[in-house]
């Protein structure tokens, strides 16, 4: 089962378990029509990452939970701190992180977790 199927199945389960969240409310949270939600549920419509994240948030979950990913806790803290920034401060935060990152030319940093 791919990530798209996993996300769809989890959204369907969350909808079934949360009768207060209707297709109309989910559509409003995502910024799409109720028809789009219906088509997504049936598999006739795909969702991009922003839409998946918006759906997860509508159920008070993260996209990591939706996709059953286990992020590094420090990475999750950094993402949450970024989300709390004022919109106008985000470009500066991105510049700071990019300035502290190694050049992307080589193999880069290993993907393992770090306690640094």
Buried (B, 14 or more C-beta within 10 A) or exposed (E): EEEEEEBBEBBEEBBEEBEEBEBEBBBBBBEBEBEBBEBBBEEEBEBEEEBBBBBBBBBEBBBBBBBEEEBEEEEEEBBEEEEEEEEEEEEEEEEEEEEEEEEEEEEEEEEEEEEE
